[in-house]
Amino acid sequence: MEAQNRIKKNQEFNRLYKRSKRYYNKNFRILVSNNGRDYPRFGFTVTRKYGKANKRNKIRRRLKEIIRLNMDIFENKDYIIAPNFQTIDMDYKDLEKSLKHVIAISKRHIDE
């Protein structure tokens, strides 16, 4: 995933937590907000309840790769993706399917 597609600053995360719409499924919570740019941006929230840093980084790496390969399904918005703790044990295909599902839910509600 390119650097322009990342949300890193704490100030931006706080702004998005306050004004974003939230969408859920069994494995993910995502926050979506307009960004006024020509490209989507992504941030990840993986807390310590997932375990040590190697497990948290593993889930982040998988999510970044899923996003990189499926960039066409995302609109030009800001997304904060917060996986639930049981996603650590999921294999890659199930993780991808679940993320696509929650993105589809968000698109359906945005279009209405």
C-alpha positions as CSV (number, residue, x, y, z in Angstrom):
1,M,0.0,0.0,0.0
2,E,1.4,3.4,-1.0
3,A,2.2,6.1,1.6
4,Q,-0.5,8.4,0.3
5,N,-3.1,5.8,1.2
6,R,-2.2,5.7,4.9
7,I,-3.6,7.5,7.9
8,K,-0.9,7.8,10.5
9,K,-1.4,10.9,12.5
10,N,-3.1,10.7,15.8
11,Q,-5.0,13.9,15.1
12,E,-6.5,12.5,12.0
13,F,-7.5,9.3,13.8
14,N,-9.3,11.4,16.5
15,R,-11.1,13.5,13.9
16,L,-12.3,10.4,12.1
17,Y,-13.4,8.7,15.4
18,K,-15.6,11.7,16.0
19,R,-17.2,12.2,12.6
20,S,-17.3,8.9,10.8
21,K,-20.1,6.5,10.1
22,R,-19.6,3.1,11.6
23,Y,-20.3,-0.3,10.0
24,Y,-19.9,-3.7,11.6
25,N,-19.9,-7.4,10.9
26,K,-18.8,-10.4,12.9
27,N,-15.1,-9.8,12.4
28,F,-14.6,-6.1,11.7
29,R,-15.6,-2.6,12.7
30,I,-14.9,0.1,10.1
31,L,-15.3,3.8,10.2
32,V,-15.9,5.7,7.0
33,S,-15.7,9.4,6.3
34,N,-15.3,11.6,3.3
35,N,-11.8,12.8,2.7
36,G,-12.0,15.3,-0.2
37,R,-9.2,13.6,-2.1
38,D,-8.9,11.6,-5.3
39,Y,-7.8,8.4,-3.5
40,P,-8.9,6.4,-0.5
41,R,-6.9,6.4,2.8
42,F,-6.7,3.7,5.4
43,G,-5.8,3.5,9.1
44,F,-5.7,0.4,11.3
45,T,-6.6,0.0,15.0
46,V,-5.2,-3.2,16.5
47,T,-5.1,-3.1,20.2
48,R,-3.0,-5.0,22.7
49,K,-5.7,-7.5,23.4
50,Y,-4.6,-9.3,20.2
51,G,-1.4,-10.3,21.8
52,K,2.2,-9.4,21.3
53,A,3.4,-7.1,18.5
54,N,4.2,-9.9,16.1
55,K,0.5,-11.0,16.1
56,R,-0.8,-7.4,15.8
57,N,1.6,-6.8,12.9
58,K,0.6,-10.0,11.2
59,I,-3.0,-9.0,11.0
60,R,-2.0,-5.5,9.8
61,R,0.2,-6.9,7.0
62,R,-2.6,-9.2,5.9
63,L,-5.2,-6.3,5.8
64,K,-2.8,-4.1,3.9
65,E,-2.3,-6.8,1.3
66,I,-6.0,-7.4,1.0
67,I,-6.6,-3.7,0.5
68,R,-3.7,-3.4,-2.0
69,L,-5.1,-6.2,-4.2
70,N,-8.7,-5.0,-4.0
71,M,-8.2,-1.2,-4.2
72,D,-10.9,-0.9,-6.8
73,I,-13.7,-1.8,-4.4
74,F,-13.0,1.3,-2.1
75,E,-14.4,4.7,-2.7
76,N,-12.4,7.9,-2.2
77,K,-13.0,8.0,1.5
78,D,-11.1,7.6,4.7
79,Y,-11.4,4.2,6.4
80,I,-10.3,3.1,9.8
81,I,-10.4,-0.7,10.0
82,A,-10.5,-2.3,13.4
83,P,-10.5,-6.1,13.3
84,N,-12.0,-8.1,16.2
85,F,-9.6,-10.3,18.2
86,Q,-10.8,-13.6,16.6
87,T,-9.5,-12.5,13.2
88,I,-6.0,-13.5,14.4
89,D,-6.9,-17.2,13.9
90,M,-8.6,-16.7,10.5
91,D,-6.9,-17.7,7.3
92,Y,-6.3,-15.2,4.5
93,K,-9.2,-16.1,2.3
94,D,-11.8,-15.9,5.1
95,L,-10.3,-12.6,6.3
96,E,-10.6,-11.2,2.7
97,K,-14.2,-12.4,2.4
98,S,-15.2,-10.8,5.7
99,L,-13.5,-7.5,4.9
100,K,-15.2,-7.3,1.5
101,H,-18.5,-8.1,3.2
102,V,-18.3,-5.1,5.6
103,I,-17.2,-2.8,2.8
104,A,-20.2,-3.9,0.8
105,I,-22.4,-3.1,3.8
106,S,-20.9,0.4,4.0
107,K,-21.4,1.0,0.3
108,R,-25.0,-0.1,0.5
109,H,-25.7,2.4,3.3
110,I,-23.7,5.3,1.7
111,D,-25.6,4.9,-1.6
112,E,-29.0,5.2,0.2
